[in-house]
Amino acid sequence: MPAPDGLRRYPYVQLDAFTTQRLKGNQLVVFTDARELSDTEMQEIARETQMSETTFVFPRDAATERDHGIKVRIFTEDQELPFAGHPTLGTAFALRNRMKSSEVGQIFLDLKVGKVPVNFSMRDGGVFGEMTQVDPQVDPQFGSTHDRATVAEVIGVPPSEISDEWPIQTVSTGIPFAIVPLKRLSTLQSLHPNAEKVRAYFANWKGPIDFYYITRDTGDPKVTIRARGLFSEGEDAATGSASGCAIAWMMRYAVVPPDQLVHNLQGVEMKRPSHIYMRASKEGDKVTKVRVGGHAVEIMEGTLSL
């Protein structure tokens, strides 16, 4: 309902996801009660926040939320997304922080892609959230492989800098990404793909898709892979959806054993280091139970007036 001054007011919280340190990780704004907001207003608000993603929560009655989860919609500055990793994790943290019990162990989010569970536990001295990407009964989707020399030309590196031990392949656990395994950390750090070339390369592919760059050359025994989310619309500090694709890819090609917790460090080059933890299971040749987790910290609260 409008306030006496005629304005509608919507509470929000800002978080940094995939980090325990404030002002690190990936930023997110969560509107905790977006009822009465229109699609157009949500898109305009997401453009106003200028975050990579902004989420909107639509509270429903307890019975509906038990059956279907808490309804959440995810917007970038330009469009609505069916799924994204750090908005899912951060929104679940924001909701848990506002629940009466501090012992909440699981939250289900009702996203465009389906019902996504986020499980909470204590790890490294704080609350740790882990989401199972897509329906746990649905396997990751493995798509086309890409020619190494062609991709090298598109992203501006010599073909020898891309590993020939594993294929460049499109994988989806909700949103598709083409996993590009680089041999050296220095190559990852100096990457400057031409966005127009990348967009042109994917122009004839079905649906939105981008490259996700990883390397096992981390320089740190505690870090399994380093990654960069250098996308056509800009760099992302932490890409949970792409991390799910990466661990599914790693599992398919036996890069790591089943259920091993993989530490993915992303965002270092943009001074927003993000610590993403991934694991997946395997049943025969099938990759199953893709899980991506991390911490999140709140840094700001406020109210939007419309």
Secondary structure as GFF3:
##gff-version 3
##sequence-region A 1 306
A	DSSP	beta_strand	9	17	.	.	.	ID=ss1
A	DSSP	beta_strand	26	31	.	.	.	ID=ss2
A	DSSP	alpha_helix	39	49	.	.	.	ID=ss3
A	DSSP	beta_strand	54	58	.	.	.	ID=ss4
A	DSSP	alpha_helix	62	68	.	.	.	ID=ss5
A	DSSP	beta_strand	70	75	.	.	.	ID=ss6
A	DSSP	beta_strand	80	81	.	.	.	ID=ss7
A	DSSP	alpha_helix	85	97	.	.	.	ID=ss8
A	DSSP	beta_strand	106	111	.	.	.	ID=ss9
A	DSSP	beta_strand	114	123	.	.	.	ID=ss10
A	DSSP	beta_strand	126	132	.	.	.	ID=ss11
A	DSSP	beta_strand	141	146	.	.	.	ID=ss12
A	DSSP	alpha_helix	148	155	.	.	.	ID=ss13
A	DSSP	three_ten_helix	159	161	.	.	.	ID=ss14
A	DSSP	beta_strand	168	172	.	.	.	ID=ss15
A	DSSP	beta_strand	176	182	.	.	.	ID=ss16
A	DSSP	alpha_helix	185	189	.	.	.	ID=ss17
A	DSSP	alpha_helix	195	202	.	.	.	ID=ss18
A	DSSP	beta_strand	210	215	.	.	.	ID=ss19
A	DSSP	beta_strand	225	231	.	.	.	ID=ss20
A	DSSP	beta_strand	234	236	.	.	.	ID=ss21
A	DSSP	alpha_helix	240	252	.	.	.	ID=ss22
A	DSSP	beta_strand	262	266	.	.	.	ID=ss23
A	DSSP	three_ten_helix	268	270	.	.	.	ID=ss24
A	DSSP	beta_strand	274	283	.	.	.	ID=ss25
A	DSSP	beta_strand	286	294	.	.	.	ID=ss26
A	DSSP	beta_strand	296	305	.	.	.	ID=ss27
###
